[in-house]
Amino acid sequence: MKNPVLVIMAAGMGSRFGGPKQITPVDDKGHIIIDFSLYDAWRAGFRDVAFIIKKEMEAEFRECIGDRMEKYFNVSYIYQDLNRLPEGYEAPAERAKPWGTGHAVACCKGVVEGPFAVINADDFYGRTAFSAIYDFLAKDPANGSYAMVGYRVRNTVTEHGSVARGVCETEGGLLKGITERTTILKKGDDAEFTEDGGKTYTFLPGETIVSMNMWGFANGLLDELWNRFPAFLDKNLATNPLKCEHFLPFVVNEQLEDGSAKVEVLPCEESWYGVTYREDLESVTAAIAKMKADGIYEEELWK
């Protein structure tokens, strides 16, 4: 089998945070969130990493992250290009927004050849999450055999605003369905979401399993993404040509519904940390400092 590849989605520049949150230091050694993800991935066994970026940010990304990681990983770059679409389709001339996580991962075709994991660049996932997803991929899963690291919603919300999460329905350790909720807010030890701009809220128990976009896939997913993308474009280009997004869970859901895939849910009790909002930075740096004090991380990674 080919070695498992860690695919990191890093094309977004964090509009809500107000700047390039992927390269904001989270400790006094200058480490950024992605440094901890890469360190945990290396400890778990990953030796191949592919960064999904915008072509225009390549020089800065290499200088900040990529060149440093070439000491530890075989590094590849994938460019999420608005114009990389199925044959017969064109991006609207006025569109600037990327096509979403489903399209980002689809762009890996031709570069990523083996089983692979997917994560976001600006989320802190925790050490055990990487071990769980690597161990799944190391078994060389057959096409249609996927995994998702499932977090408790109470461990993934912020004090400073709403977050978007995939709320999961599970049964017997398998994912039965996933629904994107774009406005989830903390409510004590639990959470709630709104779909109507805050007029009404739906309660989410803190134990609820949510997706943080940490997936493990057999390589055949890349064909599924491309084969199913035209139907999405046909439906959405007519109604929302400038902002429609093709989320990765859309295709996972379709495959669950038609029986062409099964998704093992890998339970994770780690706490998510991220800088969705600038105000999150203080709590993230405090959490990192505590994990260093507890011996989970060295003061200087890779030392």
Secondary structure, 3 states (H helix, E strand, C coil): CCCCEEEEECCCCCCCCCCCHHHCCCCCCCCCHHHHHHHHHHHHCCCEEEEEECHHHHHHHHHHHHHHHCCCCEEEEEECCCCCCCCCCCCCCCCCCCCCHHHHHHCCCCCCCCCEEEEECCEECCHHHHHHHHHHHCCCCCCCEEEEEEEEHHHCCCCCCCEEEEEEEEECCEEEEEEEEEEEEEECCEEEECCCCCCCCEEECCCCEEEEEEEEECCCHHHHHHHHHHHHHHHHCCCCCCCCCCCHHHHHHHHHHHCCCEEEEEEECCCCEECCCCCHHHHHHHHHHHHHHCCCCCCCCCC
